[in-house]
Amino acid sequence: MSVNLTLLTVMGALYACGIYLIMERSLTRVLLGLMLLANATNLLILATGGYAGLAPMFSKDIDPRNYNDPLPQALILTSIVISFAVTAFMLGIIYRTWVLARRDEIQDDVEDIRVAETPSFDAEDDSEIPVETSEFPLTMVGSDGRGISNSGVSGSGDSETGTVKAGGRKIKAKDAAAEEQPGSQNVTPGPEGGVK
């Protein structure tokens, strides 16, 4: 299949002008750019169909290679309908902006500028989560079983030798503090998942 060079040149010029117009701030120019892009796409689809042939009506005595491909024609019809709908929608937007603001250009939104200048790193959301996520200090029942202590240690105040009364038994303060952290470290699970 050979390609029509004139068709491709016109198509390239339409694509170039359409892309240039879409990058403008005027909605009317954006609409014209969309229309040029739609027409360039129609020419591209038409060029893929090859040269004109016979109508795609079936007959036993016509060689199938002489038929025209109907698929590009159907795609062009679909493209025309879609581009018409987009054009009508853009005309509605242009009319509404003209009624409200009496201008056709897209203005910078103050909120968009603020969001664009905001750094992408948020110290609170993007930081690693610490092991202890509680806002409250670790407090345990005092050694006498009644008071509340920030240290949880009875006796000399040494956290290595201090004990805390928990239920009917005494446990080391270090183990009690570890029990308060996520993922208990002083409980050994049994074979059935319970605690030994």
C-alpha beads as a LAMMPS data file, in Angstrom:
LAMMPS data file: protein, C-alpha beads

196 atoms
195 bonds

1 atom types
1 bond types

-500.0 500.0 xlo xhi
-500.0 500.0 ylo yhi
-500.0 500.0 zlo zhi

Masses

1 110.0

Atoms # bond

1 1 1 0.000 0.000 0.000
2 1 1 1.413 3.412 -0.923
3 1 1 0.580 6.557 1.024
4 1 1 -0.639 9.873 -0.369
5 1 1 2.087 12.364 0.580
6 1 1 -0.192 15.402 0.250
7 1 1 -2.673 13.872 2.694
8 1 1 0.103 13.220 5.214
9 1 1 1.495 16.755 4.857
10 1 1 -1.926 18.313 5.469
11 1 1 -2.461 15.965 8.403
12 1 1 0.898 16.941 9.954
13 1 1 0.141 20.653 9.555
14 1 1 -3.278 20.192 11.187
15 1 1 -1.722 18.304 14.118
16 1 1 0.962 20.976 14.581
17 1 1 -1.541 23.871 14.522
18 1 1 -3.978 21.983 16.768
19 1 1 -1.358 21.249 19.427
20 1 1 -0.158 24.867 19.306
21 1 1 -3.698 26.187 19.783
22 1 1 -4.508 23.774 22.632
23 1 1 -1.618 25.207 24.664
24 1 1 -3.129 28.707 24.613
25 1 1 -5.072 30.156 27.553
26 1 1 -8.033 31.301 25.453
27 1 1 -10.896 28.803 25.445
28 1 1 -11.843 29.735 21.878
29 1 1 -8.349 28.857 20.688
30 1 1 -8.474 25.616 22.652
31 1 1 -11.740 24.779 20.876
32 1 1 -10.208 25.534 17.474
33 1 1 -7.217 23.364 18.377
34 1 1 -9.482 20.465 19.329
35 1 1 -11.342 20.790 16.042
36 1 1 -8.074 20.767 14.071
37 1 1 -6.870 17.702 15.997
38 1 1 -10.147 15.902 15.271
39 1 1 -9.885 16.644 11.561
40 1 1 -6.232 15.575 11.494
41 1 1 -7.205 12.313 13.164
42 1 1 -9.929 11.787 10.555
43 1 1 -7.322 12.229 7.806
44 1 1 -5.016 9.778 9.590
45 1 1 -7.765 7.164 9.722
46 1 1 -8.601 7.831 6.081
47 1 1 -4.954 7.356 5.094
48 1 1 -4.878 3.959 6.824
49 1 1 -7.725 2.769 4.561
50 1 1 -5.563 2.921 1.445
51 1 1 -6.723 3.871 -2.027
52 1 1 -10.378 3.980 -2.990
53 1 1 -11.795 0.677 -4.171
54 1 1 -15.143 -0.854 -4.890
55 1 1 -18.000 -0.528 -2.443
56 1 1 -17.854 -3.282 0.179
57 1 1 -20.862 -5.125 -1.237
58 1 1 -20.322 -8.854 -1.581
59 1 1 -20.416 -10.458 -5.012
60 1 1 -18.974 -13.845 -6.046
61 1 1 -17.321 -12.626 -9.240
62 1 1 -15.305 -9.723 -7.600
63 1 1 -11.844 -10.353 -6.183
64 1 1 -11.804 -9.572 -2.411
65 1 1 -8.623 -7.479 -2.826
66 1 1 -10.573 -4.951 -4.922
67 1 1 -12.970 -4.076 -2.117
68 1 1 -12.621 -0.894 -0.090
69 1 1 -12.038 -1.376 3.646
70 1 1 -15.190 -0.174 5.463
71 1 1 -13.601 -0.036 8.935
72 1 1 -11.791 3.323 8.508
73 1 1 -15.016 4.864 7.219
74 1 1 -16.915 3.629 10.275
75 1 1 -14.171 4.944 12.573
76 1 1 -14.268 8.344 10.850
77 1 1 -18.035 8.532 11.359
78 1 1 -17.552 7.723 15.042
79 1 1 -14.809 10.342 15.296
80 1 1 -17.055 12.967 13.698
81 1 1 -19.805 12.290 16.252
82 1 1 -17.374 12.440 19.186
83 1 1 -15.723 15.639 17.939
84 1 1 -19.155 17.221 17.455
85 1 1 -20.084 16.376 21.064
86 1 1 -16.792 17.774 22.408
87 1 1 -17.252 20.926 20.311
88 1 1 -20.776 21.442 21.660
89 1 1 -19.560 20.912 25.235
90 1 1 -16.681 23.368 24.798
91 1 1 -19.029 25.952 23.251
92 1 1 -21.226 25.636 26.356
93 1 1 -18.216 26.194 28.619
94 1 1 -17.046 29.179 26.571
95 1 1 -20.509 30.738 26.669
96 1 1 -20.791 30.242 30.436
97 1 1 -17.374 31.776 31.146
98 1 1 -18.243 34.730 28.915
99 1 1 -21.552 35.286 30.753
100 1 1 -19.930 35.063 34.201
101 1 1 -16.588 36.803 33.711
102 1 1 -16.798 38.622 30.371
103 1 1 -13.451 37.124 29.407
104 1 1 -12.357 34.103 27.436
105 1 1 -9.036 33.366 29.098
106 1 1 -8.410 30.836 31.823
107 1 1 -7.227 32.624 34.967
108 1 1 -4.868 31.243 37.584
109 1 1 -6.753 30.055 40.631
110 1 1 -5.325 31.197 43.982
111 1 1 -5.950 27.782 45.548
112 1 1 -4.203 26.008 42.664
113 1 1 -1.146 28.232 43.123
114 1 1 -1.100 27.492 46.865
115 1 1 -1.310 23.734 46.263
116 1 1 1.438 23.905 43.626
117 1 1 3.769 25.734 46.020
118 1 1 3.159 23.311 48.906
119 1 1 6.050 20.872 49.331
120 1 1 5.214 17.252 48.714
121 1 1 6.856 16.062 51.981
122 1 1 4.653 16.309 55.050
123 1 1 6.594 15.722 58.257
124 1 1 3.607 14.252 60.093
125 1 1 2.290 11.994 57.343
126 1 1 5.550 10.889 55.735
127 1 1 7.673 10.187 58.808
128 1 1 8.317 6.688 60.079
129 1 1 5.898 5.613 62.790
130 1 1 7.677 5.212 66.155
131 1 1 7.367 1.996 68.127
132 1 1 5.327 3.662 70.876
133 1 1 2.423 5.566 69.346
134 1 1 0.727 6.526 72.605
135 1 1 0.601 10.192 73.608
136 1 1 0.578 9.284 77.307
137 1 1 3.613 8.333 79.419
138 1 1 3.965 4.718 80.490
139 1 1 2.354 4.336 83.921
140 1 1 2.001 1.156 85.923
141 1 1 0.464 0.157 89.196
142 1 1 2.800 0.868 92.082
143 1 1 4.492 -1.866 94.066
144 1 1 1.939 -1.622 96.854
145 1 1 -0.871 -2.372 94.389
146 1 1 -2.732 0.861 95.087
147 1 1 -0.762 3.845 93.817
148 1 1 0.240 4.763 90.311
149 1 1 3.911 5.163 89.538
150 1 1 5.695 6.498 86.470
151 1 1 8.654 4.251 87.154
152 1 1 6.789 1.128 88.190
153 1 1 9.712 0.109 90.343
154 1 1 9.618 -0.857 93.968
155 1 1 12.576 -0.728 96.241
156 1 1 15.764 1.103 95.337
157 1 1 14.498 2.588 92.080
158 1 1 16.784 0.452 89.932
159 1 1 14.816 -0.719 86.921
160 1 1 16.911 -3.887 86.584
161 1 1 16.079 -5.234 90.073
162 1 1 12.663 -3.606 90.686
163 1 1 9.456 -5.631 90.642
164 1 1 5.831 -4.884 90.034
165 1 1 2.898 -6.761 91.539
166 1 1 0.650 -7.976 88.737
167 1 1 -2.325 -10.025 89.826
168 1 1 -1.117 -12.589 92.343
169 1 1 2.551 -12.581 91.289
170 1 1 5.484 -10.209 91.077
171 1 1 7.242 -9.581 87.783
172 1 1 10.281 -7.525 86.872
173 1 1 9.594 -3.895 86.015
174 1 1 11.498 -4.308 82.763
175 1 1 9.208 -7.168 81.708
176 1 1 6.105 -5.180 82.724
177 1 1 7.253 -2.234 80.639
178 1 1 7.887 -4.562 77.710
179 1 1 4.347 -5.894 78.134
180 1 1 2.981 -2.367 77.596
181 1 1 4.776 -2.027 74.223
182 1 1 3.212 -3.331 70.995
183 1 1 4.139 -6.976 70.495
184 1 1 4.565 -8.471 73.958
185 1 1 8.065 -9.840 74.550
186 1 1 7.612 -11.815 77.766
187 1 1 4.752 -14.105 76.734
188 1 1 5.601 -17.369 75.074
189 1 1 2.750 -18.822 73.021
190 1 1 1.766 -22.425 73.530
191 1 1 1.476 -25.035 70.774
192 1 1 -2.253 -24.353 70.295
193 1 1 -1.791 -20.569 70.248
194 1 1 -2.549 -20.062 73.948
195 1 1 -0.142 -18.855 76.608
196 1 1 2.036 -21.339 78.523

Bonds

1 1 1 2
2 1 2 3
3 1 3 4
4 1 4 5
5 1 5 6
6 1 6 7
7 1 7 8
8 1 8 9
9 1 9 10
10 1 10 11
11 1 11 12
12 1 12 13
13 1 13 14
14 1 14 15
15 1 15 16
16 1 16 17
17 1 17 18
18 1 18 19
19 1 19 20
20 1 20 21
21 1 21 22
22 1 22 23
23 1 23 24
24 1 24 25
25 1 25 26
26 1 26 27
27 1 27 28
28 1 28 29
29 1 29 30
30 1 30 31
31 1 31 32
32 1 32 33
33 1 33 34
34 1 34 35
35 1 35 36
36 1 36 37
37 1 37 38
38 1 38 39
39 1 39 40
40 1 40 41
41 1 41 42
42 1 42 43
43 1 43 44
44 1 44 45
45 1 45 46
46 1 46 47
47 1 47 48
48 1 48 49
49 1 49 50
50 1 50 51
51 1 51 52
52 1 52 53
53 1 53 54
54 1 54 55
55 1 55 56
56 1 56 57
57 1 57 58
58 1 58 59
59 1 59 60
60 1 60 61
61 1 61 62
62 1 62 63
63 1 63 64
64 1 64 65
65 1 65 66
66 1 66 67
67 1 67 68
68 1 68 69
69 1 69 70
70 1 70 71
71 1 71 72
72 1 72 73
73 1 73 74
74 1 74 75
75 1 75 76
76 1 76 77
77 1 77 78
78 1 78 79
79 1 79 80
80 1 80 81
81 1 81 82
82 1 82 83
83 1 83 84
84 1 84 85
85 1 85 86
86 1 86 87
87 1 87 88
88 1 88 89
89 1 89 90
90 1 90 91
91 1 91 92
92 1 92 93
93 1 93 94
94 1 94 95
95 1 95 96
96 1 96 97
97 1 97 98
98 1 98 99
99 1 99 100
100 1 100 101
101 1 101 102
102 1 102 103
103 1 103 104
104 1 104 105
105 1 105 106
106 1 106 107
107 1 107 108
108 1 108 109
109 1 109 110
110 1 110 111
111 1 111 112
112 1 112 113
113 1 113 114
114 1 114 115
115 1 115 116
116 1 116 117
117 1 117 118
118 1 118 119
119 1 119 120
120 1 120 121
121 1 121 122
122 1 122 123
123 1 123 124
124 1 124 125
125 1 125 126
126 1 126 127
127 1 127 128
128 1 128 129
129 1 129 130
130 1 130 131
131 1 131 132
132 1 132 133
133 1 133 134
134 1 134 135
135 1 135 136
136 1 136 137
137 1 137 138
138 1 138 139
139 1 139 140
140 1 140 141
141 1 141 142
142 1 142 143
143 1 143 144
144 1 144 145
145 1 145 146
146 1 146 147
147 1 147 148
148 1 148 149
149 1 149 150
150 1 150 151
151 1 151 152
152 1 152 153
153 1 153 154
154 1 154 155
155 1 155 156
156 1 156 157
157 1 157 158
158 1 158 159
159 1 159 160
160 1 160 161
161 1 161 162
162 1 162 163
163 1 163 164
164 1 164 165
165 1 165 166
166 1 166 167
167 1 167 168
168 1 168 169
169 1 169 170
170 1 170 171
171 1 171 172
172 1 172 173
173 1 173 174
174 1 174 175
175 1 175 176
176 1 176 177
177 1 177 178
178 1 178 179
179 1 179 180
180 1 180 181
181 1 181 182
182 1 182 183
183 1 183 184
184 1 184 185
185 1 185 186
186 1 186 187
187 1 187 188
188 1 188 189
189 1 189 190
190 1 190 191
191 1 191 192
192 1 192 193
193 1 193 194
194 1 194 195
195 1 195 196
